[in-house]
């Protein structure tokens, strides 16, 4: 009788499926997709079942978050986050974003299946830096940021990574719920909506999870609220800067004058940030932000992920603060038409 290694069977399946996927993508986008897909294959090939790791508390927490997200919130059932990969760094990939230097006009990349997106991910930091140099030569503002996870939109079962074991319950819940939203509701060509919606559901969903599992008097709930308060204050500060620059960019000054005034506004904002830090923030989470090379690419990420019109918060309140119903309504959104309007109609009609 021949012994069969089920893990090798799983890896062989990944190799067959992903190889076919890479061959298809090669026809569309060449070596970039092939290289990144090969790196993803390397991670998937190292994945082990979550239950096999020697951290039962982490396993129980992940399974509870998954159950809450799928069974209680109504996110799509999947095998996402049932496997685990040991990795030697505290992030998964380096993502490049770019924008015009005198406006918030994002540079976009076109991908098969998902369409145009305002960022490009690399598993190799060196490749990300090469892309940055290429874009800067075109006169664009560029930034590289580490990302802790991404969704393969149902193509594969997304794994957990070793650095996630250090996350608080609220942070882990936010991450898992956010990424599961992408595999539940994804409108091709609507990157703003996709990210805004996932960010909102991740935040509200993790809040409900912590409240239901630990209670509002728990240390976990207090920690989550403190982080949320600082996060809102930081986003408000960034949105103030964005608003100031949008007024500048819409003006009649020459390009040279705009770039000069842009530098002055950003430097003044950094000085104000440091001077007001202890008034605005309760933790050290955002200390040192002023030392970062803040530019349009950096700021445009906050325009992508966070709205300043409170659309989702207001709609959530108006529709009865029912998050499963909110998610169910989003599932009805069609590719044609404005997704926000469709969501509002589905909830308030």
C-alpha positions as CSV (number, residue, x, y, z in Angstrom):
1,X,0.0,0.0,0.0
2,X,1.5,3.4,-1.0
3,X,1.3,6.2,1.6
4,X,-0.2,9.4,0.4
5,X,1.0,12.8,1.8
6,X,-2.1,15.0,1.8
7,X,0.0,18.1,2.1
8,X,1.9,17.3,-1.0
9,X,-1.4,16.6,-2.8
10,X,-2.5,20.1,-1.7
11,X,0.8,21.6,-3.0
12,X,0.5,19.8,-6.3
13,X,-3.0,21.2,-6.7
14,X,-1.7,24.7,-6.0
15,X,1.1,24.2,-8.6
16,X,-1.3,23.0,-11.3
17,X,-3.9,25.7,-10.7
18,X,-1.5,28.6,-10.2
19,X,0.7,27.5,-13.2
20,X,-2.4,27.7,-15.4
21,X,-3.3,31.1,-13.9
22,X,0.3,32.4,-14.5
23,X,0.2,31.1,-18.1
24,X,-3.0,33.0,-18.7
25,X,-1.7,36.2,-17.0
26,X,1.6,36.0,-19.0
27,X,-0.4,36.4,-22.2
28,X,-1.8,39.7,-20.7
29,X,0.9,41.3,-18.7
30,X,4.2,39.5,-19.2
31,X,6.9,38.9,-16.6
32,X,5.6,41.1,-13.8
33,X,2.5,38.9,-13.2
34,X,4.6,35.8,-13.7
35,X,7.2,36.9,-11.2
36,X,4.7,38.0,-8.5
37,X,2.6,34.8,-9.1
38,X,5.7,32.7,-8.7
39,X,6.4,34.4,-5.4
40,X,2.8,33.8,-4.3
41,X,3.2,30.2,-5.2
42,X,6.2,30.0,-3.0
43,X,4.2,31.2,0.0
44,X,1.2,29.0,-0.7
45,X,3.6,26.0,-1.1
46,X,4.9,26.6,2.4
47,X,1.4,26.9,4.0
48,X,0.4,24.4,6.6
49,X,-3.1,23.9,8.1
50,X,-3.7,26.5,10.8
51,X,-4.5,23.8,13.4
52,X,-0.9,22.4,13.1
53,X,0.8,25.5,14.7
54,X,1.8,25.5,18.3
55,X,-0.4,28.4,19.3
56,X,-3.9,27.2,20.3
57,X,-5.0,30.7,21.5
58,X,-4.2,32.2,18.1
59,X,-6.0,29.3,16.3
60,X,-9.1,29.7,18.4
61,X,-9.1,33.5,17.9
62,X,-8.8,33.2,14.1
63,X,-11.5,30.5,13.8
64,X,-13.8,32.6,16.0
65,X,-13.2,35.7,13.8
66,X,-13.8,33.7,10.6
67,X,-17.0,32.2,12.1
68,X,-18.2,35.7,13.2
69,X,-17.4,37.2,9.8
70,X,-19.1,34.5,7.7
71,X,-21.9,33.2,9.9
72,X,-22.9,36.4,11.8
73,X,-22.0,39.2,9.4
74,X,-22.8,37.3,6.2
75,X,-19.5,37.6,4.4
76,X,-18.8,34.9,1.7
77,X,-18.0,31.4,3.0
78,X,-14.5,30.5,2.1
79,X,-11.3,28.6,3.2
80,X,-9.5,31.9,3.6
81,X,-7.3,32.1,6.8
82,X,-7.4,28.4,7.5
83,X,-3.7,28.0,6.6
84,X,-0.5,29.5,8.0
85,X,2.9,30.6,6.5
86,X,6.0,31.3,8.5
87,X,7.8,34.4,7.1
88,X,11.0,36.2,8.1
89,X,9.6,39.7,8.0
90,X,6.7,41.7,9.5
91,X,4.9,42.5,6.2
92,X,3.8,40.6,3.2
93,X,4.5,42.8,0.2
94,X,5.7,46.3,-0.8
95,X,3.1,48.3,-2.7
96,X,4.0,51.2,-5.0
97,X,1.6,54.1,-5.4
98,X,2.1,57.2,-7.5
99,X,0.4,60.5,-8.3
100,X,0.9,63.6,-10.3
101,X,3.1,66.1,-8.3
102,X,0.8,69.0,-8.8
103,X,-2.6,67.4,-8.4
104,X,-4.3,64.4,-6.8
105,X,-4.4,62.5,-10.1
106,X,-3.4,58.9,-9.4
107,X,-1.2,56.8,-11.6
108,X,-3.0,53.6,-12.4
109,X,-2.0,50.1,-13.6
110,X,-4.2,47.9,-15.7
111,X,-4.5,44.2,-14.7
112,X,-6.4,41.2,-16.2
113,X,-9.6,40.3,-14.4
114,X,-9.6,43.2,-11.8
115,X,-9.1,46.1,-14.2
116,X,-7.4,49.4,-13.4
117,X,-5.9,49.8,-9.9
118,X,-4.0,52.7,-8.3
119,X,-1.2,50.6,-6.9
120,X,1.2,47.8,-7.8
121,X,2.5,45.2,-5.4
122,X,5.8,43.5,-5.2
123,X,7.0,40.6,-3.0
124,X,10.6,41.8,-3.5
125,X,11.4,45.2,-2.0
126,X,14.1,45.6,-4.6
127,X,11.6,45.3,-7.4
128,X,9.4,47.9,-5.7
129,X,12.3,50.4,-5.5
130,X,13.1,49.8,-9.2
131,X,9.4,50.7,-10.0
132,X,9.7,53.8,-7.8
133,X,12.8,55.0,-9.7
134,X,11.1,54.5,-13.0
135,X,8.0,56.5,-11.9
136,X,10.0,59.3,-10.3
137,X,11.8,59.8,-13.7
138,X,8.4,60.6,-15.1
139,X,8.0,63.4,-12.6
140,X,5.5,61.6,-10.4
141,X,5.2,61.6,-6.6
142,X,5.8,58.1,-5.5
143,X,5.6,56.1,-2.2
144,X,6.3,52.5,-1.1
145,X,4.3,51.1,1.8
146,X,4.4,47.7,3.4
147,X,1.1,45.7,3.4
148,X,0.2,43.0,5.9
149,X,-2.3,41.1,3.7
150,X,-4.2,41.2,0.5
151,X,-7.1,39.3,-1.0
152,X,-6.7,37.0,-4.0
153,X,-10.5,37.5,-4.6
154,X,-11.3,33.9,-4.3
155,X,-8.7,32.5,-6.7
156,X,-6.9,30.9,-3.8
157,X,-7.3,30.4,-0.1
158,X,-5.5,33.3,1.5
159,X,-3.2,32.3,4.4
160,X,-2.3,33.9,7.7
161,X,1.3,34.9,8.2
162,X,3.5,34.5,11.3
163,X,3.7,38.2,12.1
164,X,0.0,38.3,12.6
165,X,0.3,36.2,15.8
166,X,1.5,39.4,17.6
167,X,-1.7,41.4,16.6
168,X,-4.3,42.4,19.2
169,X,-7.7,40.7,18.8
170,X,-9.2,44.0,17.4
171,X,-6.4,44.4,14.8
172,X,-6.6,40.8,13.7
173,X,-10.4,41.0,13.4
174,X,-10.2,44.2,11.4
175,X,-7.6,42.7,9.0
176,X,-9.5,39.4,8.4
177,X,-12.9,41.0,8.0
178,X,-11.5,43.7,5.7
179,X,-9.9,41.1,3.4
180,X,-13.0,38.8,3.5
181,X,-15.0,41.8,2.3
182,X,-12.9,42.0,-0.8
183,X,-13.7,38.3,-1.6
184,X,-17.4,39.0,-1.0
185,X,-18.0,42.4,-2.7
186,X,-15.6,43.5,-5.4
187,X,-16.7,45.8,-8.2
188,X,-14.3,45.8,-11.1
189,X,-12.9,49.2,-11.9
190,X,-14.2,50.8,-8.7
191,X,-11.1,50.8,-6.5
192,X,-12.3,53.8,-4.5
193,X,-15.6,52.1,-3.5
194,X,-13.9,48.7,-2.9
195,X,-11.4,50.1,-0.5
196,X,-13.8,52.5,1.3
197,X,-16.3,49.8,1.8
198,X,-13.9,47.2,3.0
199,X,-12.3,49.8,5.4
200,X,-15.7,50.7,6.8
201,X,-16.9,47.1,7.3
202,X,-13.5,46.0,8.7
203,X,-13.7,48.8,11.3
204,X,-17.4,48.3,12.3
205,X,-17.1,44.5,12.1
206,X,-14.1,44.3,14.4
207,X,-15.9,46.6,16.8
208,X,-18.9,44.3,16.9
209,X,-16.7,41.3,17.3
210,X,-14.8,42.7,20.3
211,X,-18.0,43.9,21.9
212,X,-19.7,40.5,21.5
213,X,-16.7,38.4,22.6
214,X,-15.1,40.5,25.3
215,X,-17.7,43.1,26.4
216,X,-17.7,46.9,26.5
217,X,-16.0,46.9,29.9
218,X,-13.0,44.8,28.8
219,X,-9.4,45.9,28.3
220,X,-9.7,44.8,24.7
221,X,-12.6,47.1,24.0
222,X,-10.9,50.0,25.7
223,X,-7.7,49.5,23.7
224,X,-9.7,49.3,20.5
225,X,-11.5,52.5,21.2
226,X,-8.3,54.3,22.1
227,X,-6.7,53.2,18.9
228,X,-9.9,54.2,16.9
229,X,-9.9,57.7,18.5
230,X,-6.2,58.3,17.6
231,X,-6.8,56.9,14.1
232,X,-9.8,59.3,13.5
233,X,-7.7,62.2,14.8
234,X,-4.8,61.3,12.4
235,X,-7.2,60.9,9.4
236,X,-8.8,64.2,10.2
237,X,-5.4,65.9,10.3
238,X,-4.4,64.4,7.0
239,X,-7.8,65.4,5.5
240,X,-7.1,69.0,6.6
241,X,-3.8,68.9,4.7
242,X,-5.5,67.3,1.6
243,X,-8.2,70.0,1.6
244,X,-5.5,72.8,1.8
245,X,-3.7,71.3,-1.2
246,X,-6.8,70.7,-3.2
247,X,-7.5,74.4,-3.0
248,X,-4.0,75.1,-4.1
249,X,-4.1,72.7,-7.0
250,X,-7.4,74.1,-8.3
251,X,-6.1,77.6,-8.4
252,X,-4.6,79.7,-11.3
253,X,-1.0,79.7,-10.2
254,X,1.7,78.4,-12.5
255,X,3.0,74.9,-12.0
256,X,6.2,76.2,-10.5
257,X,4.3,78.4,-8.0
258,X,2.1,75.5,-7.0
259,X,5.0,73.1,-6.4
260,X,6.7,75.8,-4.2
261,X,3.6,76.5,-2.2
262,X,2.9,72.8,-1.9
263,X,6.3,72.3,-0.2
264,X,5.6,75.2,2.1
265,X,2.1,73.8,3.1
266,X,3.4,70.3,3.7
267,X,6.4,71.6,5.9
268,X,4.1,73.8,7.9
269,X,1.7,70.9,8.4
270,X,4.5,68.7,9.7
271,X,5.5,71.4,12.2
272,X,1.9,71.8,13.3
273,X,1.6,68.0,13.7
274,X,4.6,67.8,16.0
275,X,3.5,70.9,18.0
276,X,0.0,69.6,18.5
277,X,0.8,65.9,19.0
278,X,0.2,65.6,22.7
279,X,-3.1,67.5,22.4
280,X,-4.4,65.4,19.4
281,X,-3.2,61.9,20.4
282,X,-3.3,59.6,23.4
283,X,-0.7,57.1,22.3
284,X,2.7,57.2,20.4
285,X,1.2,55.3,17.5
286,X,1.6,58.2,15.1
287,X,4.7,59.9,16.6
288,X,7.3,60.3,13.9
289,X,4.9,60.6,11.0
290,X,6.2,64.1,10.3
291,X,9.6,62.6,9.4
292,X,8.1,60.7,6.5
293,X,8.4,62.0,2.9
294,X,4.8,63.1,2.7
295,X,3.8,63.8,-0.9
296,X,0.7,63.5,-3.1
297,X,1.1,59.7,-3.4
298,X,1.1,59.4,0.4
299,X,-1.9,61.7,0.8
300,X,-3.9,60.1,-2.1
301,X,-4.0,56.8,-0.2
302,X,-6.1,58.5,2.4
303,X,-8.4,59.9,-0.3
304,X,-8.7,56.3,-1.5
305,X,-9.4,54.5,1.8
306,X,-11.2,57.2,3.8
307,X,-14.0,59.5,2.7
308,X,-14.4,62.9,4.3
309,X,-18.1,63.1,3.6
310,X,-19.1,60.4,6.2
311,X,-21.2,58.6,3.5
312,X,-20.9,55.1,5.0
313,X,-21.3,56.3,8.6
314,X,-24.4,58.3,7.8
315,X,-25.9,55.5,5.6
316,X,-25.2,53.0,8.4
317,X,-27.1,55.1,10.9
318,X,-30.0,55.9,8.6
319,X,-30.4,52.2,7.7
320,X,-30.6,51.0,11.3
321,X,-27.0,50.1,12.1
322,X,-27.5,46.5,10.9
323,X,-24.1,45.4,9.5
324,X,-25.3,42.1,8.0
325,X,-28.0,44.0,6.1
326,X,-25.5,46.6,5.0
327,X,-23.3,43.8,3.6
328,X,-26.3,42.0,2.0
329,X,-27.2,45.2,0.3
330,X,-23.7,45.6,-1.1
331,X,-23.9,42.1,-2.6
332,X,-26.6,43.4,-4.9
333,X,-24.4,46.1,-6.5
334,X,-23.9,45.7,-10.2
335,X,-20.9,46.7,-12.2
336,X,-22.9,49.2,-14.3
337,X,-23.9,52.2,-12.4
338,X,-22.6,54.2,-9.4
339,X,-22.0,51.7,-6.5
340,X,-22.7,54.2,-3.7
341,X,-26.1,55.1,-5.2
342,X,-26.9,51.4,-5.6
343,X,-26.0,50.7,-2.0
344,X,-28.1,53.6,-0.7
345,X,-31.0,52.5,-2.8
346,X,-30.8,48.9,-1.7
347,X,-30.8,50.0,2.0
348,X,-33.3,52.9,2.0
349,X,-35.8,52.0,-0.7
